[in-house]
Amino acid sequence: MRAQIAFPLLDFPTSWGSGPDEYLSKGEAFINSWQNDDYITPAIGPHAPYTVSDGPMQGAISLSASTGAPIQIHLHETEFEVADATEKLGQRPLARLADLGLLGPNTQCVHMTQVNDQDREAVAQSGAHVIHCPESNLKLASGLCPVQQLMNAGINVAIGTDGAASNNDLDLFGELRTAAMIAKVVAGDASALSAHQALTMATLNGAKALGRDHELGSVVSGKLADLIAVDLSDPFLQPVYDPASHLVYSNHGRAVSHSWINGVPQLQDGRLTRIDVPDLMLRWIAGRNASVSSRPNNHTS
């Protein structure tokens, strides 16, 4: 698979590290290990402004400057986040990050449901990207991202899912449909975020956010052949007047019939070419059962 993978950075310990110093040290080693890989792009993942203080945030900025690794951060996800930061620090989270020097063409701002004119101008001037996660925002009641306003301001907006904890199916086609419909309600305009614009969000705009639009994101001679084919022959999809409209409003991930990464087939006629799914499921079940049987028996008679 081709992927960007970000290591976590927080002020407090997790199973991955004891604190910011260890996160950054292990993260630098991680970046150096994968920096020249053809498929994996290492990135820096400070979780959010409210979980990462200025010192570690500056460490992330320095590491990004020295290695070129992108920074991905959850930002302006909820109204409470913004209000709490404004009350405690005297400025909105985005303004704080701008002052620290984190915003730039190598920055991916995830969520951005709470946006005012100053936020929009700061992101546009910095060249930072916005990753829109509509279904996660709905499930967590986080808010609604003003996608059309951001795009009108010249900001690159790509599509995301957030994590499985706040988005159960991780289906990008579902995100496309939800994003296109929400954008119309937020803008009060049925023509906002057309099907073609939504598809661009999921393809070329995503490549731009990764800094790889020169080689990914569109079917152009000379770019890498990362492609999918979608089967629109299902009776429920008939008639097909506009393929773009169908892909956004009537489709789901199961309709993908073929997939190629760098020209190498990974999915053919709906079947994975390099993963034995029945064997994988059996091994998963065996691992789950082993985990359950290894738990201590706390029952007493």
C-alpha positions as a Python dict, from the first residue, in 0.01 Angstrom:
ca = {
    (1, 'M'): (0, 0, 0),
    (2, 'R'): (95, 360, -41),
    (3, 'A'): (44, 551, 281),
    (4, 'Q'): (144, 842, 498),
    (5, 'I'): (198, 723, 855),
    (6, 'A'): (236, 975, 1135),
    (7, 'F'): (389, 897, 1473),
    (8, 'P'): (200, 1036, 1776),
    (9, 'L'): (310, 1332, 1984),
    (10, 'L'): (138, 1425, 2312),
    (11, 'D'): (230, 1577, 2646),
    (12, 'F'): (149, 1258, 2836),
    (13, 'P'): (263, 894, 2817),
    (14, 'T'): (98, 627, 2603),
    (15, 'S'): (192, 272, 2511),
    (16, 'W'): (417, 418, 2239),
    (17, 'G'): (624, 643, 2462),
    (18, 'S'): (681, 795, 2804),
    (19, 'G'): (640, 1156, 2693),
    (20, 'P'): (730, 1418, 2433),
    (21, 'D'): (1108, 1361, 2442),
    (22, 'E'): (1073, 991, 2372),
    (23, 'Y'): (804, 1050, 2109),
    (24, 'L'): (1028, 1291, 1919),
    (25, 'S'): (1337, 1072, 1955),
    (26, 'K'): (1159, 760, 1833),
    (27, 'G'): (980, 968, 1572),
    (28, 'E'): (1305, 1098, 1427),
    (29, 'A'): (1436, 742, 1399),
    (30, 'F'): (1108, 640, 1236),
    (31, 'I'): (1135, 920, 980),
    (32, 'N'): (1496, 834, 900),
    (33, 'S'): (1403, 467, 854),
    (34, 'W'): (1128, 534, 601),
    (35, 'Q'): (1223, 867, 446),
    (36, 'N'): (1327, 729, 107),
    (37, 'D'): (1070, 452, 83),
    (38, 'D'): (874, 430, -242),
    (39, 'Y'): (541, 371, -69),
    (40, 'I'): (550, 490, 293),
    (41, 'T'): (572, 860, 378),
    (42, 'P'): (660, 918, 745),
    (43, 'A'): (493, 1215, 913),
    (44, 'I'): (474, 1393, 1247),
    (45, 'G'): (144, 1372, 1435),
    (46, 'P'): (104, 1619, 1721),
    (47, 'H'): (-245, 1517, 1829),
    (48, 'A'): (-409, 1855, 1889),
    (49, 'P'): (-332, 2198, 2038),
    (50, 'Y'): (-498, 2103, 2367),
    (51, 'T'): (-282, 1789, 2411),
    (52, 'V'): (54, 1929, 2296),
    (53, 'S'): (218, 2225, 2470),
    (54, 'D'): (447, 2479, 2307),
    (55, 'G'): (776, 2300, 2375),
    (56, 'P'): (686, 1968, 2207),
    (57, 'M'): (505, 2157, 1932),
    (58, 'Q'): (826, 2351, 1857),
    (59, 'G'): (1010, 2019, 1859),
    (60, 'A'): (772, 1892, 1592),
    (61, 'I'): (827, 2207, 1386),
    (62, 'S'): (1207, 2172, 1410),
    (63, 'L'): (1191, 1803, 1317),
    (64, 'S'): (973, 1882, 1018),
    (65, 'A'): (1213, 2156, 906),
    (66, 'S'): (1517, 1926, 931),
    (67, 'T'): (1361, 1618, 769),
    (68, 'G'): (1090, 1758, 542),
    (69, 'A'): (832, 1534, 710),
    (70, 'P'): (474, 1666, 698),
    (71, 'I'): (284, 1761, 1013),
    (72, 'Q'): (-73, 1641, 1062),
    (73, 'I'): (-276, 1782, 1353),
    (74, 'H'): (-638, 1778, 1466),
    (75, 'L'): (-736, 2144, 1473),
    (76, 'H'): (-1049, 2345, 1552),
    (77, 'E'): (-1245, 2021, 1578),
    (78, 'T'): (-1501, 2144, 1833),
    (79, 'E'): (-1645, 2470, 1957),
    (80, 'F'): (-1533, 2384, 2311),
    (81, 'E'): (-1171, 2340, 2198),
    (82, 'V'): (-1162, 2687, 2048),
    (83, 'A'): (-1351, 2855, 2334),
    (84, 'D'): (-1138, 2687, 2600),
    (85, 'A'): (-812, 2790, 2432),
    (86, 'T'): (-936, 3146, 2386),
    (87, 'E'): (-1030, 3170, 2753),
    (88, 'K'): (-710, 3014, 2888),
    (89, 'L'): (-452, 3141, 2639),
    (90, 'G'): (-614, 3451, 2500),
    (91, 'Q'): (-606, 3330, 2140),
    (92, 'R'): (-763, 3073, 1915),
    (93, 'P'): (-566, 2748, 1862),
    (94, 'L'): (-491, 2825, 1498),
    (95, 'A'): (-352, 3168, 1588),
    (96, 'R'): (-125, 3005, 1847),
    (97, 'L'): (7, 2755, 1592),
    (98, 'A'): (62, 3035, 1342),
    (99, 'D'): (266, 3226, 1602),
    (100, 'L'): (473, 2914, 1670),
    (101, 'G'): (542, 2876, 1297),
    (102, 'L'): (362, 2546, 1250),
    (103, 'L'): (131, 2650, 965),
    (104, 'G'): (275, 2603, 618),
    (105, 'P'): (252, 2402, 295),
    (106, 'N'): (373, 2096, 488),
    (107, 'T'): (86, 2113, 740),
    (108, 'Q'): (-237, 1913, 729),
    (109, 'C'): (-515, 2057, 948),
    (110, 'V'): (-772, 1788, 1027),
    (111, 'H'): (-1139, 1879, 1093),
    (112, 'M'): (-1154, 2263, 1098),
    (113, 'T'): (-1523, 2281, 1182),
    (114, 'Q'): (-1488, 2610, 1372),
    (115, 'V'): (-1360, 2869, 1125),
    (116, 'N'): (-1389, 3246, 1124),
    (117, 'D'): (-1258, 3500, 872),
    (118, 'Q'): (-920, 3531, 1046),
    (119, 'D'): (-875, 3152, 1056),
    (120, 'R'): (-958, 3122, 689),
    (121, 'E'): (-717, 3398, 593),
    (122, 'A'): (-436, 3251, 803),
    (123, 'V'): (-472, 2906, 647),
    (124, 'A'): (-496, 3048, 296),
    (125, 'Q'): (-185, 3265, 338),
    (126, 'S'): (17, 2981, 493),
    (127, 'G'): (-58, 2728, 221),
    (128, 'A'): (-166, 2471, 481),
    (129, 'H'): (-416, 2202, 383),
    (130, 'V'): (-749, 2108, 540),
    (131, 'I'): (-854, 1744, 579),
    (132, 'H'): (-1233, 1726, 600),
    (133, 'C'): (-1378, 1431, 798),
    (134, 'P'): (-1754, 1481, 766),
    (135, 'E'): (-1888, 1158, 916),
    (136, 'S'): (-1662, 1173, 1220),
    (137, 'N'): (-1771, 1533, 1273),
    (138, 'L'): (-2133, 1420, 1261),
    (139, 'K'): (-2092, 1117, 1485),
    (140, 'L'): (-1911, 1318, 1754),
    (141, 'A'): (-2134, 1625, 1705),
    (142, 'S'): (-1814, 1824, 1651),
    (143, 'G'): (-1954, 2070, 1399),
    (144, 'L'): (-1965, 2130, 1025),
    (145, 'C'): (-1667, 2232, 816),
    (146, 'P'): (-1743, 2523, 578),
    (147, 'V'): (-1585, 2345, 284),
    (148, 'Q'): (-1711, 2572, 7),
    (149, 'Q'): (-1591, 2885, 190),
    (150, 'L'): (-1248, 2731, 237),
    (151, 'M'): (-1224, 2629, -127),
    (152, 'N'): (-1342, 2972, -240),
    (153, 'A'): (-1057, 3120, -36),
    (154, 'G'): (-808, 2910, -233),
    (155, 'I'): (-747, 2656, 43),
    (156, 'N'): (-677, 2297, -60),
    (157, 'V'): (-939, 2073, 105),
    (158, 'A'): (-899, 1695, 96),
    (159, 'I'): (-1124, 1421, 231),
    (160, 'G'): (-1060, 1195, 530),
    (161, 'T'): (-1236, 955, 764),
    (162, 'D'): (-1072, 1014, 1104),
    (163, 'G'): (-1021, 698, 1309),
    (164, 'A'): (-1241, 391, 1341),
    (165, 'A'): (-1348, 498, 1692),
    (166, 'S'): (-1544, 786, 1541),
    (167, 'N'): (-1613, 644, 1196),
    (168, 'N'): (-1715, 282, 1184),
    (169, 'D'): (-1680, 191, 817),
    (170, 'L'): (-1391, 414, 696),
    (171, 'D'): (-1551, 414, 350),
    (172, 'L'): (-1419, 708, 149),
    (173, 'F'): (-1710, 686, -92),
    (174, 'G'): (-1944, 731, 202),
    (175, 'E'): (-1740, 1034, 307),
    (176, 'L'): (-1773, 1179, -42),
    (177, 'R'): (-2150, 1152, -38),
    (178, 'T'): (-2178, 1297, 313),
    (179, 'A'): (-1931, 1576, 238),
    (180, 'A'): (-2113, 1680, -79),
    (181, 'M'): (-2452, 1695, 91),
    (182, 'I'): (-2335, 1868, 409),
    (183, 'A'): (-2151, 2132, 207),
    (184, 'K'): (-2477, 2229, 38),
    (185, 'V'): (-2657, 2273, 370),
    (186, 'V'): (-2370, 2472, 525),
    (187, 'A'): (-2345, 2699, 221),
    (188, 'G'): (-2722, 2724, 176),
    (189, 'D'): (-2659, 2648, -190),
    (190, 'A'): (-2756, 2328, -372),
    (191, 'S'): (-2474, 2383, -621),
    (192, 'A'): (-2201, 2393, -353),
    (193, 'L'): (-1934, 2121, -372),
    (194, 'S'): (-2038, 1954, -695),
    (195, 'A'): (-1977, 1585, -757),
    (196, 'H'): (-1670, 1668, -966),
    (197, 'Q'): (-1531, 1890, -688),
    (198, 'A'): (-1593, 1616, -433),
    (199, 'L'): (-1405, 1363, -647),
    (200, 'T'): (-1117, 1608, -676),
    (201, 'M'): (-1110, 1636, -296),
    (202, 'A'): (-1065, 1259, -273),
    (203, 'T'): (-798, 1234, -543),
    (204, 'L'): (-586, 1528, -656),
    (205, 'N'): (-649, 1738, -346),
    (206, 'G'): (-541, 1448, -128),
    (207, 'A'): (-223, 1418, -330),
    (208, 'K'): (-163, 1792, -287),
    (209, 'A'): (-205, 1762, 90),
    (210, 'L'): (60, 1490, 85),
    (211, 'G'): (289, 1704, -129),
    (212, 'R'): (276, 1444, -405),
    (213, 'D'): (42, 1591, -664),
    (214, 'H'): (331, 1595, -913),
    (215, 'E'): (317, 1215, -922),
    (216, 'L'): (-23, 1110, -781),
    (217, 'G'): (-388, 1210, -777),
    (218, 'S'): (-483, 1222, -1144),
    (219, 'V'): (-464, 1007, -1455),
    (220, 'V'): (-189, 1192, -1637),
    (221, 'S'): (97, 1060, -1847),
    (222, 'G'): (411, 1038, -1637),
    (223, 'K'): (236, 1001, -1301),
    (224, 'L'): (240, 681, -1098),
    (225, 'A'): (-38, 439, -1187),
    (226, 'D'): (-233, 436, -861),
    (227, 'L'): (-578, 358, -998),
    (228, 'I'): (-911, 200, -916),
    (229, 'A'): (-1194, 73, -1135),
    (230, 'V'): (-1554, 93, -1014),
    (231, 'D'): (-1828, -140, -1139),
    (232, 'L'): (-2138, 66, -1219),
    (233, 'S'): (-2332, -224, -1376),
    (234, 'D'): (-2546, -295, -1069),
    (235, 'P'): (-2919, -250, -1147),
    (236, 'F'): (-2949, -16, -850),
    (237, 'L'): (-2707, 220, -1026),
    (238, 'Q'): (-2899, 244, -1352),
    (239, 'P'): (-2926, 457, -1555),
    (240, 'V'): (-2581, 614, -1550),
    (241, 'Y'): (-2611, 964, -1693),
    (242, 'D'): (-2315, 1120, -1510),
    (243, 'P'): (-2047, 883, -1375),
    (244, 'A'): (-1915, 1149, -1138),
    (245, 'S'): (-2258, 1195, -983),
    (246, 'H'): (-2295, 819, -943),
    (247, 'L'): (-1955, 780, -782),
    (248, 'V'): (-2037, 1045, -523),
    (249, 'Y'): (-2408, 996, -453),
    (250, 'S'): (-2484, 630, -531),
    (251, 'N'): (-2163, 439, -471),
    (252, 'H'): (-1983, 257, -191),
    (253, 'G'): (-1642, 96, -148),
    (254, 'R'): (-1768, -254, -230),
    (255, 'A'): (-1825, -143, -589),
    (256, 'V'): (-1451, -108, -647),
    (257, 'S'): (-1364, -402, -871),
    (258, 'H'): (-996, -342, -946),
    (259, 'S'): (-708, -156, -786),
    (260, 'W'): (-352, -93, -896),
    (261, 'I'): (-68, 59, -695),
    (262, 'N'): (218, 181, -911),
    (263, 'G'): (69, -28, -1190),
    (264, 'V'): (72, -351, -987),
    (265, 'P'): (-271, -514, -950),
    (266, 'Q'): (-383, -540, -586),
    (267, 'L'): (-752, -611, -644),
    (268, 'Q'): (-892, -801, -942),
    (269, 'D'): (-1264, -863, -991),
    (270, 'G'): (-1320, -777, -626),
    (271, 'R'): (-1056, -1018, -495),
    (272, 'L'): (-729, -918, -330),
    (273, 'T'): (-429, -1053, -520),
    (274, 'R'): (-174, -1051, -237),
    (275, 'I'): (-381, -1127, 74),
    (276, 'D'): (-550, -1460, 146),
    (277, 'V'): (-861, -1328, 319),
    (278, 'P'): (-994, -1663, 456),
    (279, 'D'): (-651, -1741, 602),
    (280, 'L'): (-627, -1391, 744),
    (281, 'M'): (-967, -1427, 912),
    (282, 'L'): (-874, -1765, 1059),
    (283, 'R'): (-553, -1624, 1202),
    (284, 'W'): (-743, -1326, 1342),
    (285, 'I'): (-998, -1556, 1511),
    (286, 'A'): (-718, -1775, 1651),
    (287, 'G'): (-542, -1468, 1787),
    (288, 'R'): (-861, -1335, 1941),
    (289, 'N'): (-940, -1670, 2106),
    (290, 'A'): (-584, -1695, 2239),
    (291, 'S'): (-617, -1347, 2386),
    (292, 'V'): (-946, -1435, 2554),
    (293, 'S'): (-813, -1764, 2698),
    (294, 'S'): (-504, -1591, 2837),
    (295, 'R'): (-705, -1352, 3051),
    (296, 'P'): (-704, -1434, 3423),
    (297, 'N'): (-1011, -1609, 3556),
    (298, 'N'): (-1158, -1379, 3816),
    (299, 'H'): (-1458, -1598, 3898),
    (300, 'T'): (-1481, -1733, 4251),
    (301, 'S'): (-1710, -2002, 4383),
}
